[in-house]
């Protein structure tokens, strides 16, 4: 019966017109691209048009320092203008926090805790001061401890414990601010295989993190939905746990060039992406935890689509 239901849902999704989708889709938009959207109305208009065509309804818009500037602190009106325009056009905007430029993977370390809290505080302060129409709808944190050199020695559990600890601190900051914006973390699917003892309880790192946040953005980087090494299987534990505790999971997919090939749709077509997303959605159609997709990332997405268009 479950297989039949999934097949029916999948056929319905594939039969829908290209412009129609009921599933939320977000796109990660990193430092350079986000600053371009904030500083150029033409770039912003092009992004709105492109993402509407691709059924994307949510920006994860970078909101921290880049290239010697910090626009959210120094020129917050740029964020107000962009977010108000995005809202008027039917988009949501989440503040994207985490940066290769800033090496924010180091922010989990106790000696960088001040930087970690300041990063989120700027967004909370911005929202508190902005008109309602210009406020962020949420926050997406992309802080990846596995990028640290220490990850390859015996300290993985310690680093994940640091991540869980700073995560709890970020969520306390949200509660103390009185704000209701959703805050979530981008996390690799394989965190569910690493047990961590925190505050007297040992369980997978993914479960501790789900306990902390409003949602998880699962970096479920595979180019196919089905099978033991597919998108659906790799999300199963996170989805089951999120449903049990009343949280949600956004499934992240990669579109940029990467190795091995199975981690990205870069070598596949737009039709392939639509089909595998439909299969994933069908698999989780009955799950209250499923909150749509996030696509990585804006520039790669545009280049990938452009490469498939007739010349």
Buried (B, 14 or more C-beta within 10 A) or exposed (E): EEEEEBEEBBEEBEEEEEEEBEBBBBBBBBBBBBBBBBEEEEBBEBBBEBBBEBBBBBBBBBBBBBEEEEBBBEBBEBBBBBBBBBBEBEBBBBBBBBBEEBEBBBBBBEEBBEEBBEBBEBBBBBBEEBEEEBBBBBBBBBBBBBEBEEBEEEBBBBBBBBBBBBBBBBBEBBEEBEBEBBBBBBBBBEBBEBEBEBEEEEBBBBBBBBBBBBBBBBBBBBBBBBEEEBBBBBBBBBBEBBBEEEBBBBBBBBBBEBEEEEBBBBEBEBEEBBBBBBBBBBBBBEBEBBBBBBBBBBBBBBEBBEEEEEE
